[in-house]
Amino acid sequence: MYYDALKTFITLVETKNFTRAAELLHISQPSVSVHIKNLEVEFQTELFIRSPKLLKITPTGEILYDRAKQIISMYEQTRREILEHHHDIIGKLIIGASFTIGEYVIPPLLVELQNVYPNLELEVFIGNTEEIVQSVRLLNVDIGLIEGQTNEKELLVEPFMEDELFIVSSIEHELVTKSSVSIADLQNQTWFIREEGSGTREYLKHMIRSNGLKAKSIITVSSNQGIKETIMHNKQGLSLLSVHAIERDIQQRNLSILPLSHPPFKRLFSCICSPVMENKRHVMAFRDRLRQKTKL
């Protein structure tokens, strides 16, 4: 369903300004443009007449605006009725999440979950991937969210989101000025990596090995924020971090993404739980919301 796109369209119609619409929706301006483009492709029509000084809705845009208001209203009403039906989800849900997911991905989901199930008490434990896998296996948490996969055969594993990673540096690193950075340019660099047991660490080590890179030095820092802060103060250091961990820092020009001439680095985020917990109502509710939110 084009719910987010329709909400964006309605907001743009009412504000007549891409920047203002993005601010109200708490998304980027390019995301607003993508939503509008997707709707125009879906309905095979132009929704706005654009010029440097004018944003005017087209006649077909007017038709969609009226219908979109009705659709969103019906959606919200249905959502409220379903929430009332599920108000009996109570108790405590303990979620284990690896650092990247716990710090950057699930906070908005937690807010939404609390709104949907106000009687559900939420508790989040953040650790590295290995710690989360063990916590789920030992039933110290009800459900876990990790970077990548796990070889624990007794656990249920379900990918829920694709993640993209980028090589980042300080804004003063010598490679930032290059229009294209090759793998060969990454030889003899200083790398900042996460601690043992981290999914991001394992991915970075795999990237270094598979590309035959030799590191000038490797420095271990046990958190994403710690790595970012260290890179900001080190003109020579590099790291490989999730887009979720660096998005704000890139926008604020605290860090730079190296323009690498290499296919994107991608991995999956996975939801894990013990078969013992699989059919618990609060666990099922959380997994359902996760699937709806991420739509892998």
NORQUILIN-V483649 format. One record per residue. N is the residue number from 1. SS is DSSP state (helix for helix, strand for strand, loop for the rest). PHI is phi in whole degrees, -180 to 180 (NA if undefined). OMEGA is omega in radians with two decimals (none if undefined). Layout:
BEGIN
N/SS/PHI/OMEGA ; N/SS/PHI/OMEGA
END
This chain:
BEGIN
1/loop/NA/-3.11 ; 2/loop/-89/-3.08 ; 3/helix/-61/-3.11 ; 4/helix/-63/3.14 ; 5/helix/-65/3.13 ; 6/helix/-67/3.10 ; 7/helix/-63/3.11 ; 8/helix/-64/3.14 ; 9/helix/-60/-3.14 ; 10/helix/-60/-3.13 ; 11/helix/-64/3.14 ; 12/helix/-67/3.10 ; 13/helix/-60/-3.04 ; 14/helix/-80/3.13 ; 15/helix/-97/-3.10 ; 16/loop/58/-3.10 ; 17/loop/-155/-3.09 ; 18/helix/-63/-3.10 ; 19/helix/-65/-3.13 ; 20/helix/-65/3.11 ; 21/helix/-61/3.13 ; 22/helix/-62/3.14 ; 23/helix/-64/-3.12 ; 24/helix/-66/-3.10 ; 25/helix/-91/-3.13 ; 26/loop/60/3.05 ; 27/loop/-131/3.13 ; 28/loop/-79/3.11 ; 29/helix/-63/3.06 ; 30/helix/-60/3.11 ; 31/helix/-66/3.07 ; 32/helix/-61/-3.13 ; 33/helix/-62/3.14 ; 34/helix/-64/3.13 ; 35/helix/-60/-3.13 ; 36/helix/-67/3.12 ; 37/helix/-62/3.12 ; 38/helix/-61/3.11 ; 39/helix/-67/3.14 ; 40/helix/-65/3.08 ; 41/helix/-69/-3.11 ; 42/helix/-61/-3.08 ; 43/helix/-98/3.08 ; 44/loop/53/3.14 ; 45/loop/-155/3.05 ; 46/loop/-90/-3.06 ; 47/loop/-95/-3.12 ; 48/strand/-136/2.93 ; 49/strand/-99/-3.03 ; 50/strand/-109/2.99 ; 51/strand/-150/-3.11 ; 52/loop/-55/-3.08 ; 53/loop/-115/-3.02 ; 54/strand/-143/2.97 ; 55/strand/-130/-3.05 ; 56/strand/-121/-3.14 ; 57/strand/-76/3.13 ; 58/loop/-86/3.09 ; 59/helix/-58/3.10 ; 60/helix/-70/3.05 ; 61/helix/-65/3.10 ; 62/helix/-63/3.12 ; 63/helix/-61/-3.13 ; 64/helix/-65/-3.14 ; 65/helix/-60/3.14 ; 66/helix/-62/-3.13 ; 67/helix/-68/-3.12 ; 68/helix/-63/3.10 ; 69/helix/-60/3.13 ; 70/helix/-68/-3.11 ; 71/helix/-63/-3.13 ; 72/helix/-64/3.12 ; 73/helix/-63/3.11 ; 74/helix/-65/3.13 ; 75/helix/-62/-3.10 ; 76/helix/-65/3.11 ; 77/helix/-65/3.10 ; 78/helix/-61/3.13 ; 79/helix/-61/3.12 ; 80/helix/-62/-3.14 ; 81/helix/-66/3.11 ; 82/helix/-70/3.10 ; 83/helix/-61/3.12 ; 84/helix/-63/3.13 ; 85/helix/-65/-3.07 ; 86/loop/-102/-3.06 ; 87/loop/-64/-3.09 ; 88/loop/-86/3.02 ; 89/loop/-76/-3.07 ; 90/loop/-131/3.13 ; 91/strand/99/-3.12 ; 92/strand/-117/3.03 ; 93/strand/-115/3.12 ; 94/strand/-102/-3.09 ; 95/strand/-109/3.01 ; 96/strand/-101/-3.11 ; 97/strand/-139/3.04 ; 98/strand/-68/-2.93 ; 99/helix/-55/-3.08 ; 100/helix/-61/-3.12 ; 101/helix/-71/-3.08 ; 102/helix/-66/-3.07 ; 103/helix/-88/-2.98 ; 104/helix/-126/-3.01 ; 105/helix/-100/-2.99 ; 106/loop/-89/3.12 ; 107/helix/-51/3.10 ; 108/helix/-63/3.13 ; 109/helix/-67/3.12 ; 110/helix/-64/3.12 ; 111/helix/-62/3.13 ; 112/helix/-64/-3.13 ; 113/helix/-63/3.12 ; 114/helix/-65/3.10 ; 115/helix/-68/-3.12 ; 116/helix/-73/-3.09 ; 117/loop/-124/-3.05 ; 118/loop/-63/-3.14 ; 119/loop/-93/3.13 ; 120/strand/-93/3.10 ; 121/strand/-87/-3.08 ; 122/strand/-108/3.07 ; 123/strand/-137/-3.08 ; 124/strand/-119/3.04 ; 125/strand/-110/-3.11 ; 126/strand/-110/3.10 ; 127/strand/-152/3.08 ; 128/loop/-80/-3.03 ; 129/helix/-56/-3.12 ; 130/helix/-62/3.13 ; 131/helix/-65/-3.13 ; 132/helix/-68/3.12 ; 133/helix/-59/-3.13 ; 134/helix/-68/3.12 ; 135/helix/-65/3.10 ; 136/helix/-69/-3.12 ; 137/helix/-62/-3.11 ; 138/loop/-89/3.13 ; 139/loop/63/3.04 ; 140/loop/-77/3.01 ; 141/loop/-128/-3.11 ; 142/loop/-79/-3.08 ; 143/strand/-155/-3.11 ; 144/strand/-129/3.08 ; 145/strand/-126/-3.02 ; 146/strand/-129/3.09 ; 147/strand/-91/3.14 ; 148/loop/92/-3.09 ; 149/loop/-118/3.03 ; 150/loop/-143/3.12 ; 151/loop/-92/3.11 ; 152/loop/-68/-3.05 ; 153/loop/-70/-3.09 ; 154/loop/-83/-3.13 ; 155/strand/-107/3.05 ; 156/strand/-87/-3.08 ; 157/strand/-122/3.14 ; 158/strand/-138/3.08 ; 159/strand/-60/-3.12 ; 160/strand/-130/-3.11 ; 161/strand/-160/3.01 ; 162/strand/-92/-3.14 ; 163/strand/-116/3.06 ; 164/strand/-118/-3.12 ; 165/strand/-114/-3.13 ; 166/strand/-132/3.02 ; 167/strand/-83/-3.06 ; 168/strand/-121/3.13 ; 169/strand/-148/2.98 ; 170/loop/-70/-3.12 ; 171/loop/-72/-3.12 ; 172/loop/-107/3.14 ; 173/loop/-65/-3.06 ; 174/helix/-62/-3.10 ; 175/helix/-78/-3.09 ; 176/helix/-64/-3.07 ; 177/helix/-78/-3.13 ; 178/loop/-76/3.13 ; 179/loop/-73/3.11 ; 180/loop/-149/-3.12 ; 181/strand/-108/3.13 ; 182/loop/-94/3.07 ; 183/helix/-59/3.14 ; 184/helix/-60/3.12 ; 185/helix/-67/-3.09 ; 186/helix/-90/3.09 ; 187/loop/-68/3.04 ; 188/loop/56/3.08 ; 189/strand/-103/3.01 ; 190/strand/-87/-3.10 ; 191/strand/-115/3.01 ; 192/strand/-105/-3.05 ; 193/strand/-129/3.11 ; 194/loop/-76/-3.08 ; 195/loop/-77/3.06 ; 196/loop/-56/-3.14 ; 197/loop/97/-3.14 ; 198/loop/-84/3.09 ; 199/helix/-66/3.12 ; 200/helix/-67/3.09 ; 201/helix/-60/-3.10 ; 202/helix/-62/3.14 ; 203/helix/-67/-3.14 ; 204/helix/-64/3.12 ; 205/helix/-63/3.09 ; 206/helix/-64/3.14 ; 207/helix/-63/3.14 ; 208/helix/-66/-3.12 ; 209/helix/-66/-3.03 ; 210/helix/-67/3.13 ; 211/loop/-103/3.07 ; 212/loop/64/-3.10 ; 213/loop/-86/3.00 ; 214/loop/-111/-3.11 ; 215/strand/-93/3.03 ; 216/strand/-65/3.04 ; 217/strand/-162/3.10 ; 218/strand/-126/-3.11 ; 219/strand/-120/-3.10 ; 220/strand/-95/3.08 ; 221/loop/-132/-2.94 ; 222/loop/-90/3.01 ; 223/loop/-160/3.09 ; 224/helix/-61/-3.11 ; 225/helix/-64/3.11 ; 226/helix/-62/3.10 ; 227/helix/-63/-3.11 ; 228/helix/-63/3.14 ; 229/helix/-63/3.14 ; 230/helix/-66/3.13 ; 231/helix/-62/-3.13 ; 232/helix/-59/-3.09 ; 233/loop/-103/-3.11 ; 234/loop/-132/-3.05 ; 235/loop/-71/-3.05 ; 236/loop/-107/-3.00 ; 237/strand/-79/3.06 ; 238/strand/-128/2.99 ; 239/strand/-154/3.07 ; 240/strand/-118/-3.05 ; 241/strand/-133/3.12 ; 242/strand/-65/3.07 ; 243/helix/-57/-3.14 ; 244/helix/-66/-3.09 ; 245/helix/-81/-3.01 ; 246/helix/-114/-3.01 ; 247/helix/-53/-3.10 ; 248/helix/-67/-3.12 ; 249/helix/-67/3.09 ; 250/helix/-68/3.13 ; 251/helix/-62/-3.12 ; 252/loop/-88/3.13 ; 253/loop/59/3.00 ; 254/loop/-87/3.13 ; 255/loop/-135/3.07 ; 256/strand/-125/3.01 ; 257/strand/-94/3.10 ; 258/loop/-72/-3.13 ; 259/loop/-76/-3.02 ; 260/strand/-77/3.08 ; 261/loop/-89/-3.04 ; 262/loop/-152/3.09 ; 263/loop/-54/-3.12 ; 264/loop/-57/3.04 ; 265/strand/-89/-3.08 ; 266/strand/-131/3.08 ; 267/strand/-152/3.12 ; 268/strand/-111/2.90 ; 269/strand/-92/-3.09 ; 270/strand/-127/3.03 ; 271/strand/-99/-3.13 ; 272/strand/-127/3.04 ; 273/strand/-157/3.09 ; 274/strand/-81/3.07 ; 275/loop/-55/3.12 ; 276/loop/-64/-3.06 ; 277/loop/-98/-2.96 ; 278/loop/-55/-3.04 ; 279/loop/-100/3.03 ; 280/loop/-68/-3.02 ; 281/helix/-59/-3.10 ; 282/helix/-71/3.07 ; 283/helix/-70/3.10 ; 284/helix/-61/-3.14 ; 285/helix/-63/3.14 ; 286/helix/-65/-3.13 ; 287/helix/-64/3.11 ; 288/helix/-64/3.13 ; 289/helix/-64/3.13 ; 290/helix/-63/3.13 ; 291/helix/-64/-3.13 ; 292/helix/-65/-3.05 ; 293/helix/-76/-3.01 ; 294/helix/-97/3.06 ; 295/loop/50/3.12 ; 296/loop/-64/none
END
